Each structure stands twice: as structure tokens, then as C-alpha cells.
Amino acid sequence: MIPIKDSFYSSLFALAGLWNVAIGMTGLLFTDFSIALFYGPAAVTGDFVALLSFRLFMVAIIAFGIGYYLVSRDTGLNRGIVCLGLACKMILFAVYLCCYFTGRATVMAALAVTGDFLWSLLFGLFLYRTRKSVRRDFITG
């Protein structure tokens, strides 16, 4: 086992956490603005279920941001959070890109998930480069 002490990865996950928390908090505090920005002004309807779903989505984004911060504290642990984050970011990228190309999401949504796609590339690089230095196994670290 080789300890993972690289400050680059610690900074990477701290910034990824900040990215997620910032987007999630913006979505929670400025819900109508965020919905209009990502889906267009016609999407702001005030529908309870739609607002609840959007806000729960923002809470999940914040939870992942907190998880990335935990990874930044000790990059040898919590690799499962990185794997889940990688998978979710790739899924979001694919879904929102489809929504953009079918006219259901704005260019801002496409840009935001492109940012997530770039984060996922860095997460994949982290998982690949540190695969031999984990404490227990590939997922748990």
C-alpha cells in the first residue's frame, strides 16, 4: 500500500465539493431562477411536485458535494463516493445533453453538465492513478 498524499487530489475534491454545494445552494435559494436558467421560463409553473423534485435534486447535489469534501480530507478513503459521483456525473451528462438536443433544457444546463463531465474525467483519472495505493480494495479504499 502506497499512501495517497497528493495535494492535487485533495484540492481537486475540495473544489468538486464546492462546485456541487454552490450549484445545489443556488438551486435551493433561487429555485425559480435556476429552473428558468436550466429549462427556460415556461418551466417555472409553481407545481408542488415539480418544485419538490427539483429541490430534492439540489439536496442530493449538496450531499455529493459534502461527500467530495470528505474525500478531500483523506483521498485514500471514501473511494465509493468517487465511484458513485463518477457514475452520476456521466448519467447526468448523457441525460441533460439529450434534453438539450431535444429542446427540453437550455444551453446553460448543457454547459453545467459539461462541467460535470470534466469533473468525471478527473475522477476517473484519480481512480485509475491511485488504484494500487488503496488501503482495502478498489471501492472502499
Buried (B, 14 or more C-beta within 10 A) or exposed (E): EEEBEBEEBBEBBBBBBBBBBEBBBBBBEEBBEBBBBBBBEEBBEEEEEBBEEBBEBBEEBBEBBEBBBBBBEBBBBBBBBBBBBBEBBBEBBEEBBEBBEEEBBBEBBBEBBBBBBEBBEBBBEBBEEBEEBBEEEEBEB
